[in-house]
């Protein structure tokens, strides 16, 4: 700041508003919880700053000068603005929002979210648009620089500045077409290992937790194809004898929206008779958006979508 620039003192504006409203040093002091002597010193400072007496005595009371009368509404507006500026953010009306949000998610998660969020935006926030990106960006830096607003899925990066909220715990089940031989008898580790499999990996990996669990029984499966997309793997399983893995709700929990596409393809979901690690889905965002009303609505909408039972339209 240049040394010749005036120093802005918000407290002076607040004091000016109180003095012009009350037209009394004593009442203005009581309003601002200070002493009459301190308020008299502030009035003297305001008079020097504005080069106007502002309030002058007329008998037993003080009356405003023409300059003070002209400043009264402006001073009140400034104080109201300061109050709004320095108050905590208030809740927003979703119907008034006009925003575009970019979310990063795996295709299966994105498909479930897109359906649920589209329903919620139509009902509550029609001015919001959504853009989904595949898991192509390193989420930490992308959240930091604003290329994505929210990451949803298995959050495997640990950035101290990133906010992470776990949303859902799922298990993996085997998905096969109608009439598949595995549907004709109870599924065993040996039968599962003997079937052909499709694996899902963005990095082209053939193995995963299921292979580790099978190895504990001296079994090994045959992965005939690796695809980068869960939806593509499910479509292949619906038209062939390969087995694909699908995330599903834990036993006793409400059905997960992530199985909706498998159900739509007519796939049968079979419990895997092996101990597999659970899959935790969460969402991650940058802390600068913690208090943003529109982003808070988005996070709540994601919660509601992922916790909705499969096929729910409520």
Secondary structure, DSSP 8 states (H G I E B T S, - for coil): --TTS----HHHHHHHHHHHHH--HHHHHHHTT--HHHHHHHHHHHHHHHTS--EEEETTEEEE-HHHHHHHHHHHHHHHHHHHHTS------GGG--EEEEEE--HHHHHHHHHHHHHHHHHH-TTEEEEEE-TTS-HHHHHHTTS-SEEEE------TTEEEEEEEEEEEEEEE-TT-GGGGS---HHHHHHSEEEEE-TT-----HHHHHHHTTT---EEEEEES-HHHHHHHHHHSS-BEEEEEE-TTS--BGGGHHHHHTT-EEE--SS----EEEEEEEEGGGSS-HHHHHHHHHHHHHHTSBTT---
